[in-house]
Structure formats: structure tokens, C-alpha cells
């Protein structure tokens, strides 16, 4: 085999199996419902991280405010239309 016909770095034949990385062109597109669910999780995660930071510093008012925001955010959501 010559160097011209040998598959090498960057050739699709040398790639590992698709692991779902968002930059992998073989990763299927995410549905709108799934993308929205990811956004909800990220928002809740943000409030929980802020609450934890308040706990670490001993700032219970920050903890309570962040948890109240997370709770009100969750109460406003409707998950009845989410199907598997």
C-alpha cells in the first residue's frame, strides 16, 4: 500500500464509534423537546449552585432566595406533555 491510499488520522474509517459528542458530525440532531428539557435542567442547576454557594459561605438568606427561585421556576413548568 502506498501512503496515498492508506487511511490515516482524520479519515472517517479511523474514527471511533459515535459517542454523542455535540461536535461530532455523526451525532443526530436533538429534538426541540429534548433541547428545552436541557435548558430547564441547566436553569435549575444554576439556582441549586447559587443555593449551595450560600450554604458554603453561611449566607442562609442567599440559600433561601435561590431555593425559592428554583421552586417558583419548577412550579411554573408543565411536564405533562413530555413523552419518552
TIVO-2410 file (N, C-alpha, C; in nm, 3 decimals):
# residues 84
REC num residu      c1      c2      c3 atome chaine
REC   1      X   0.084  -0.118   0.000     N      A
REC   1      X   0.000   0.000   0.000    CA      A
REC   1      X   0.088   0.124   0.000     C      A
REC   2      X   0.043   0.222  -0.070     N      A
REC   2      X   0.117   0.347  -0.072    CA      A
REC   2      X   0.057   0.442   0.031     C      A
REC   3      X   0.130   0.545   0.063     N      A
REC   3      X   0.086   0.644   0.161    CA      A
REC   3      X  -0.039   0.717   0.113     C      A
REC   4      X  -0.062   0.721  -0.017     N      A
REC   4      X  -0.178   0.792  -0.071    CA      A
REC   4      X  -0.306   0.715  -0.042     C      A
REC   5      X  -0.301   0.582  -0.046     N      A
REC   5      X  -0.422   0.502  -0.027    CA      A
REC   5      X  -0.441   0.454   0.116     C      A
REC   6      X  -0.342   0.472   0.202     N      A
REC   6      X  -0.353   0.428   0.340    CA      A
REC   6      X  -0.438   0.530   0.419     C      A
REC   7      X  -0.532   0.476   0.494     N      A
REC   7      X  -0.616   0.564   0.574    CA      A
REC   7      X  -0.537   0.610   0.695     C      A
REC   8      X  -0.555   0.735   0.729     N      A
REC   8      X  -0.481   0.792   0.840    CA      A
REC   8      X  -0.566   0.883   0.925     C      A
REC   9      X  -0.498   0.959   1.009     N      A
REC   9      X  -0.565   1.049   1.102    CA      A
REC   9      X  -0.660   1.143   1.029     C      A
REC  10      X  -0.784   1.150   1.075     N      A
REC  10      X  -0.882   1.237   1.013    CA      A
REC  10      X  -0.974   1.167   0.916     C      A
REC  11      X  -0.936   1.049   0.868     N      A
REC  11      X  -1.023   0.974   0.778    CA      A
REC  11      X  -1.135   0.909   0.859     C      A
REC  12      X  -1.255   0.909   0.804     N      A
REC  12      X  -1.371   0.858   0.875    CA      A
REC  12      X  -1.353   0.712   0.918     C      A
REC  13      X  -1.278   0.634   0.843     N      A
REC  13      X  -1.257   0.494   0.877    CA      A
REC  13      X  -1.177   0.477   1.006     C      A
REC  14      X  -1.103   0.579   1.047     N      A
REC  14      X  -1.020   0.569   1.167    CA      A
REC  14      X  -1.090   0.625   1.290     C      A
REC  15      X  -1.209   0.681   1.274     N      A
REC  15      X  -1.280   0.739   1.386    CA      A
REC  15      X  -1.333   0.630   1.479     C      A
REC  16      X  -1.339   0.657   1.609     N      A
REC  16      X  -1.404   0.561   1.700    CA      A
REC  16      X  -1.556   0.570   1.680     C      A
REC  17      X  -1.629   0.481   1.745     N      A
REC  17      X  -1.774   0.485   1.733    CA      A
REC  17      X  -1.828   0.617   1.787     C      A
REC  18      X  -1.943   0.657   1.738     N      A
REC  18      X  -2.004   0.783   1.779    CA      A
REC  18      X  -2.046   0.776   1.925     C      A
REC  19      X  -1.998   0.872   2.005     N      A
REC  19      X  -2.030   0.875   2.148    CA      A
REC  19      X  -2.131   0.984   2.181     C      A
REC  20      X  -2.184   1.052   2.080     N      A
REC  20      X  -2.284   1.155   2.103    CA      A
REC  20      X  -2.228   1.291   2.136     C      A
REC  21      X  -2.101   1.313   2.111     N      A
REC  21      X  -2.041   1.444   2.138    CA      A
REC  21      X  -2.106   1.547   2.046     C      A
REC  22      X  -2.142   1.666   2.097     N      A
REC  22      X  -2.213   1.763   2.014    CA      A
REC  22      X  -2.134   1.813   1.894     C      A
REC  23      X  -2.003   1.799   1.892     N      A
REC  23      X  -1.922   1.846   1.779    CA      A
REC  23      X  -1.895   1.734   1.678     C      A
REC  24      X  -1.939   1.612   1.710     N      A
REC  24      X  -1.922   1.501   1.617    CA      A
REC  24      X  -2.030   1.512   1.509     C      A
REC  25      X  -1.990   1.519   1.382     N      A
REC  25      X  -2.091   1.535   1.277    CA      A
REC  25      X  -2.186   1.415   1.265     C      A
REC  26      X  -2.151   1.302   1.325     N      A
REC  26      X  -2.238   1.184   1.319    CA      A
REC  26      X  -2.345   1.186   1.427     C      A
REC  27      X  -2.336   1.278   1.522     N      A
REC  27      X  -2.434   1.285   1.630    CA      A
REC  27      X  -2.566   1.335   1.574     C      A
REC  28      X  -2.676   1.262   1.599     N      A
REC  28      X  -2.805   1.308   1.546    CA      A
REC  28      X  -2.850   1.438   1.613     C      A
REC  29      X  -2.930   1.514   1.540     N      A
REC  29      X  -2.982   1.640   1.591    CA      A
REC  29      X  -3.075   1.614   1.710     C      A
REC  30      X  -3.071   1.705   1.807     N      A
REC  30      X  -3.155   1.692   1.925    CA      A
REC  30      X  -3.294   1.749   1.894     C      A
REC  31      X  -3.398   1.680   1.940     N      A
REC  31      X  -3.534   1.731   1.918    CA      A
REC  31      X  -3.555   1.858   1.999     C      A
REC  32      X  -3.655   1.935   1.962     N      A
REC  32      X  -3.683   2.060   2.032    CA      A
REC  32      X  -3.725   2.033   2.176     C      A
REC  33      X  -3.803   1.928   2.198     N      A
REC  33      X  -3.847   1.895   2.334    CA      A
REC  33      X  -3.728   1.859   2.422     C      A
REC  34      X  -3.633   1.785   2.366     N      A
REC  34      X  -3.515   1.746   2.442    CA      A
REC  34      X  -3.427   1.868   2.469     C      A
REC  35      X  -3.414   1.956   2.373     N      A
REC  35      X  -3.335   2.078   2.392    CA      A
REC  35      X  -3.397   2.165   2.501     C      A
REC  36      X  -3.530   2.174   2.502     N      A
REC  36      X  -3.598   2.251   2.606    CA      A
REC  36      X  -3.576   2.189   2.743     C      A
REC  37      X  -3.579   2.057   2.750     N      A
REC  37      X  -3.556   1.988   2.877    CA      A
REC  37      X  -3.414   2.015   2.927     C      A
REC  38      X  -3.317   2.020   2.837     N      A
REC  38      X  -3.179   2.052   2.876    CA      A
REC  38      X  -3.171   2.194   2.933     C      A
REC  39      X  -3.244   2.286   2.872     N      A
REC  39      X  -3.245   2.424   2.922    CA      A
REC  39      X  -3.306   2.433   3.060     C      A
REC  40      X  -3.413   2.358   3.085     N      A
REC  40      X  -3.477   2.356   3.217    CA      A
REC  40      X  -3.379   2.303   3.320     C      A
REC  41      X  -3.311   2.193   3.288     N      A
REC  41      X  -3.214   2.135   3.381    CA      A
REC  41      X  -3.101   2.233   3.410     C      A
REC  42      X  -3.054   2.304   3.309     N      A
REC  42      X  -2.946   2.399   3.329    CA      A
REC  42      X  -2.991   2.514   3.419     C      A
REC  43      X  -3.113   2.560   3.402     N      A
REC  43      X  -3.165   2.669   3.486    CA      A
REC  43      X  -3.177   2.625   3.631     C      A
REC  44      X  -3.230   2.506   3.653     N      A
REC  44      X  -3.244   2.454   3.790    CA      A
REC  44      X  -3.107   2.433   3.852     C      A
REC  45      X  -3.014   2.380   3.772     N      A
REC  45      X  -2.877   2.358   3.821    CA      A
REC  45      X  -2.814   2.490   3.865     C      A
REC  46      X  -2.839   2.597   3.791     N      A
REC  46      X  -2.786   2.729   3.825    CA      A
REC  46      X  -2.837   2.773   3.962     C      A
REC  47      X  -2.967   2.761   3.985     N      A
REC  47      X  -3.023   2.802   4.114    CA      A
REC  47      X  -2.971   2.716   4.228     C      A
REC  48      X  -2.956   2.586   4.204     N      A
REC  48      X  -2.904   2.498   4.309    CA      A
REC  48      X  -2.758   2.530   4.341     C      A
REC  49      X  -2.679   2.565   4.239     N      A
REC  49      X  -2.540   2.604   4.263    CA      A
REC  49      X  -2.533   2.733   4.344     C      A
REC  50      X  -2.622   2.828   4.315     N      A
REC  50      X  -2.625   2.952   4.392    CA      A
REC  50      X  -2.664   2.925   4.537     C      A
REC  51      X  -2.760   2.834   4.556     N      A
REC  51      X  -2.802   2.798   4.692    CA      A
REC  51      X  -2.687   2.732   4.767     C      A
REC  52      X  -2.614   2.644   4.700     N      A
REC  52      X  -2.501   2.577   4.765    CA      A
REC  52      X  -2.391   2.677   4.800     C      A
REC  53      X  -2.366   2.773   4.713     N      A
REC  53      X  -2.265   2.876   4.744    CA      A
REC  53      X  -2.305   2.953   4.869     C      A
REC  54      X  -2.434   2.982   4.882     N      A
REC  54      X  -2.482   3.049   5.002    CA      A
REC  54      X  -2.459   2.965   5.127     C      A
REC  55      X  -2.484   2.835   5.116     N      A
REC  55      X  -2.461   2.746   5.230    CA      A
REC  55      X  -2.314   2.740   5.269     C      A
REC  56      X  -2.228   2.733   5.170     N      A
REC  56      X  -2.085   2.724   5.197    CA      A
REC  56      X  -2.037   2.848   5.271     C      A
REC  57      X  -2.089   2.965   5.232     N      A
REC  57      X  -2.049   3.090   5.298    CA      A
REC  57      X  -2.127   3.116   5.426     C      A
REC  58      X  -2.227   3.034   5.453     N      A
REC  58      X  -2.308   3.055   5.572    CA      A
REC  58      X  -2.412   3.163   5.552     C      A
REC  59      X  -2.441   3.196   5.427     N      A
REC  59      X  -2.538   3.301   5.394    CA      A
REC  59      X  -2.673   3.234   5.370     C      A
REC  60      X  -2.750   3.218   5.476     N      A
REC  60      X  -2.877   3.148   5.465    CA      A
REC  60      X  -2.982   3.228   5.389     C      A
REC  61      X  -2.969   3.359   5.385     N      A
REC  61      X  -3.064   3.438   5.306    CA      A
REC  61      X  -3.043   3.415   5.157     C      A
REC  62      X  -2.916   3.402   5.113     N      A
REC  62      X  -2.890   3.369   4.973    CA      A
REC  62      X  -2.940   3.229   4.942     C      A
REC  63      X  -2.918   3.136   5.033     N      A
REC  63      X  -2.966   2.999   5.015    CA      A
REC  63      X  -3.118   2.999   4.997     C      A
REC  64      X  -3.188   3.067   5.087     N      A
REC  64      X  -3.334   3.069   5.081    CA      A
REC  64      X  -3.384   3.136   4.954     C      A
REC  65      X  -3.321   3.246   4.914     N      A
REC  65      X  -3.364   3.317   4.793    CA      A
REC  65      X  -3.343   3.230   4.669     C      A
REC  66      X  -3.229   3.164   4.660     N      A
REC  66      X  -3.201   3.079   4.544    CA      A
REC  66      X  -3.296   2.959   4.540     C      A
REC  67      X  -3.323   2.899   4.654     N      A
REC  67      X  -3.414   2.785   4.658    CA      A
REC  67      X  -3.557   2.829   4.625     C      A
REC  68      X  -3.595   2.947   4.668     N      A
REC  68      X  -3.728   2.998   4.635    CA      A
REC  68      X  -3.740   3.023   4.485     C      A
REC  69      X  -3.635   3.076   4.423     N      A
REC  69      X  -3.637   3.096   4.277    CA      A
REC  69      X  -3.646   2.962   4.204     C      A
REC  70      X  -3.571   2.863   4.250     N      A
REC  70      X  -3.577   2.730   4.189    CA      A
REC  70      X  -3.717   2.671   4.204     C      A
REC  71      X  -3.776   2.687   4.323     N      A
REC  71      X  -3.910   2.633   4.347    CA      A
REC  71      X  -4.013   2.701   4.258     C      A
REC  72      X  -4.008   2.833   4.250     N      A
REC  72      X  -4.106   2.905   4.167    CA      A
REC  72      X  -4.087   2.872   4.019     C      A
REC  73      X  -3.963   2.849   3.979     N      A
REC  73      X  -3.936   2.810   3.840    CA      A
REC  73      X  -3.997   2.673   3.811     C      A
REC  74      X  -3.980   2.580   3.906     N      A
REC  74      X  -4.034   2.445   3.888    CA      A
REC  74      X  -4.187   2.446   3.889     C      A
REC  75      X  -4.246   2.526   3.976     N      A
REC  75      X  -4.392   2.532   3.984    CA      A
REC  75      X  -4.452   2.584   3.854     C      A
REC  76      X  -4.380   2.674   3.787     N      A
REC  76      X  -4.433   2.732   3.664    CA      A
REC  76      X  -4.421   2.638   3.544     C      A
REC  77      X  -4.347   2.527   3.559     N      A
REC  77      X  -4.327   2.436   3.447    CA      A
REC  77      X  -4.440   2.333   3.440     C      A
REC  78      X  -4.470   2.287   3.319     N      A
REC  78      X  -4.569   2.182   3.297    CA      A
REC  78      X  -4.502   2.069   3.221     C      A
REC  79      X  -4.487   1.955   3.288     N      A
REC  79      X  -4.419   1.842   3.226    CA      A
REC  79      X  -4.516   1.736   3.177     C      A
REC  80      X  -4.645   1.769   3.173     N      A
REC  80      X  -4.745   1.668   3.135    CA      A
REC  80      X  -4.732   1.627   2.988     C      A
REC  81      X  -4.677   1.712   2.904     N      A
REC  81      X  -4.665   1.680   2.762    CA      A
REC  81      X  -4.536   1.609   2.725     C      A
REC  82      X  -4.452   1.581   2.824     N      A
REC  82      X  -4.323   1.516   2.795    CA      A
REC  82      X  -4.346   1.366   2.785     C      A
REC  83      X  -4.312   1.311   2.671     N      A
REC  83      X  -4.325   1.166   2.648    CA      A
REC  83      X  -4.187   1.107   2.629     C      A
REC  84      X  -4.179   0.979   2.648     N      A
REC  84      X  -4.049   0.912   2.629    CA      A
REC  84      X  -4.020   0.889   2.484     C      A
***
